[in-house]
């Protein structure tokens, strides 16, 4: 029996705009059933990569495959298996919310009407209201509901919760997107590009950090939490200068130093003791803190 291909596979992707290279040799591999984070600063190449996945842009070079297929050559076969929510959504100006859902459903083999009712009731969406007259947050809710109701194998999200208020955002991510994956464990995949990394903290299984069009780190979340640590050290005597402190993102609070480390725990403890510090606490970093350390490390190398 042949092994199931990756849901997303990108090899040496390059995408140029005239003299600018937005993506430069990017590699990605997303296995089925994962919630995969795609992190980077503004302008790092995330949206360009997603547009190549969707066949909205053609690669300058390299290959893009979804479900083992070329999204340009096998367009229909690929598009029937995923749903996409961009960072900005718009609707036909004459359609109500219900007409919009009916329109989307007409293109799909399957549409979960019960889920549509449950989610529109939960988030108090008026199905009779003109979809284009909704607030930015409500438009995003409608777009997310429309992406979930076909129960696709792959959900591609590009800054999907930027317009939602914090309470709704938390419920949508933790409850709705989490429940989407649990509905068919091991088969439903989420690929999310977001600046709100903390909001997806409990869902991300694996992530890639992209910088200047290149993938600089790809890690399992559990491995990252084991490698990246935060240490607090107390100094009784003279405080060392920050440029002498080992690790990343050091900062003082009174006589206590907080510093982030990546895999060099014992060496860092020894160096802190040599500077006159006593390590008093240690904990894992959040995903957002890990992301910031990775960017700091990459900047230091370049």
N, C-alpha and C positions, 0 to 999 in steps of 0.2 A: 504494500500500500504506500503510495507516494506521500511525502510530507507536504502539509499545507504550506503554500508560499506565504511570505510576509504580507501583511495587509498594505504596508507602505514600504517601498524600497527605492531609495535614491542613491545613485552612484555618480560621483564626480560631477555633480550638477554645476553648470555655469550658466548664468543668465546676465547678459550685458545690455545696457541701454546706451547706444552710441559709444561714447568713450568711458562710460561708467560701468563697472562690474558690480552688480548688486549681490550676486551669489557667485562664489568662487571656489569650486571644487567640493561642494557639500555632499556629505554621506549620511544617510539615515536608514534605519531598519526597524520597523515597528511590527511586532508579532501580534497575532489575534488575541483579543481579550484584555489588552493592556489599556491603561489610561496613561497616555504619553504626553509629557510636557515639552514644549518647544519655546525656549526662553532666550531673550536677547534684548539689547537696548533698542530704542527707536532707530530705524535705518540699518539694522543689522542684516536684513534680508529675509525676515520671517514671512512677511506677506507675499513677497515675490516668490518664495519657495512654494507657498500654499497655492498661489495662482498657477504655478507650473503643475502642481498635483491635480488641479481642477481643469487643466487644459485651457485656461484663460490666457496663459502665456506659453509659448514654445521655448524649450531650453535652447540656449546657444550651443551647448554641448553637454554631454553626459546623458544619463537615462533616468526616467521616472517610471515606476511601476506601481499600480494599485491592484491588489489581489493577483499579482503576477502578470497583469495585462498592461498594455500601453494605453493610457487614457486618451491619446489622440487617435489611435487606430481602432481601439475597441470602446469607443465613446459610450454607446448605449449600455453595453454589458457592465461597464464600470459605474456609470452614473446611477443605475438602478440599485446599486448596493451601498451608496453612501448618501449622507445629507450634510449640508454646509450652512453655517451661520457666520456671516461677515461681521465686522465691527460696526458697520453702518447699514441699516436695512431701510428699504422703501417698498411701497405697495402701489398697485394700480389705483389711481385716485377715485375710481367709481366703485370700488369693491368694499363691501362690509367685511368684518373679520370672518364671519361664517362663509361668505363667498370666496374669501382668500383660501380658507382651509379646503373648501370644496374644489377649488382650482388646483391646489397642490395635490389633493387626493386623486384627481383625475389622471395624474401622471404615474401613480404608484400602483403596484400590484396589491399592496396591503396598506390599510389605514386603520389604526386603532381608534375608533370613535369613542369608546369608553374612556380611553386616556385623554382624548381631546376634551370631553366633558369634565373629567376630573380636574384637569389642569386649568381650564378656563374658569371653573368654579373656584378653585383654590386661590387663584390670583385675580379673581374678580374682573375678568375680561368680559365686556359686553359684546356678544356675538353680532348684535345688530349695528354696532357703531361702525362708522367709516374707518377703515384700517389706517388710512393716511392721516387721520386727524388725531390719532393716539399720541400720547407723550412719548419721548424717546425711550424711556424705560418700558412702557407698555408695548411699544413696537418690538423691542428686543424680546420681551416675553412671548409675544405672538410668533416671532421668528423661531424661537427655541422650541415652542410647542409644535410648530409646523415641522421642525426637523426631527422631533422625537416620535411623532405619531406614526410614521411609516415603519418604525422600528428597524432602522438600517443597520447593517453590519458595522459601518464606520460612521462616526460622527466627527466632522472636522469643524473646529471652532476657532475663529480668529477674534480675539478680544471679545468673547461672547457676553460678558456681564458688565461692560464698562458703563452702560446707561442705567443699571439697576441700583436701587437704594440698598444699603448694607444688609438689611433684614431679608429682603426678597432675594438678594444675591446669595446669601448664605443658604437659604432654603432651597433655591434652585440647584445650586451646586451639590450640596450634601445629599439632599433628598431626591431630587428629580434625576440629575445626571447619574448619581450613584445607583438609583433604582433602575435606570435604563440598563446599566451594565449587569446588575444582578438578575435582570429578567431573562438573560440567556448567558450564564457565566462561561467565561472562556472564549466566547465568540464575538461579543460586541466590543468594539474598540473605540476609544476616544482619543483624538489627537487635538491638543489644545495649545494655542499660542496666546499667552496672557502676560500682562504686567502685574496682575493681582495674584502673585504666586501663593501668598498666604491663604487665599480663599480656597485653593485646590490642595492644600497641605495633606489632607487625609486620603486623597484619591490617586495622586500621581504615583505610578509604579516605576517609571523610568523617565529620564529626561535627557535632552540635548541642549547645550548652551551654544548659541551661534554668535559670532562676533566678526564684523566686517565680511560677511558672506561665507565664513568658514565655520565648520563645527569644531569647537575647541575642547569640549568635554561631553562625553556620553556616559551616564552612570545609572545603575539601579538605585532607586531612592534609599533602600535599606543599606546598601554599601556606602552611599554618600553620608548617611547619618552616622555610620560606624567610623568613617575616616575623618569627617570634619567635626571638630569639637570646640567648645568654648571653655576657657579656663579663667578662673578668678584667682588672683594672687594678692596677698597683703604684704606691704613693705613697712617694717618698723623703723628703718633708718632712712637715709637719703633716697629720694625717688630717682630711678634711672631715667634718662632721656628716652623719649619714644623711639628715636632712630636706633637705639641699642637693644630694644625689646624684640625677642624672636616672635615669629608668627605674623598674623595679618589683622588689620583693622584694630590696633591697640587703642585703648582709651582709659584714662584714669577717672575714678570717682573717689575723691578724697585720697586716702592712702591705698586704695584697692585698684588693681589693674585688671581689666578685662581684655583678653586676647583670643583670637581664633587660630586654630591650627589645623593642618591637613596631613594626617598620617604620621607626623613626627612627634608624637606625644611625649615619649621618654626624653628625647633630646630637648624638647621645649621645657619640660619640668626641670631638667638639669641646668639649662641656661638661666631660667628664672631664679633658681636657688643661688646660682653663682652671682646674680645681680642683687642678692639679698632678699628675695621674695619667698613667701611661703604659699604654696598652692592650697587654697581652702575650698574650692568647689570646681566641678567639671560637669558639663552637660552637652548633649547633642545640639547642633545648630538646626534652625528651621530651614526649610527649602529656600526661602528668600535670602537668608543669611549665607547659605551655601552658594547661591547664585552670585552674591556680592563678593564673596571671597574669591570665587573662580575668576570674576572680572578683574579683581585686584591683581591676582597672580598673573593673568594674561597680560595686563598692562605693564607689570614689572618685567616680563620677559621681552616685550617688544621695545 
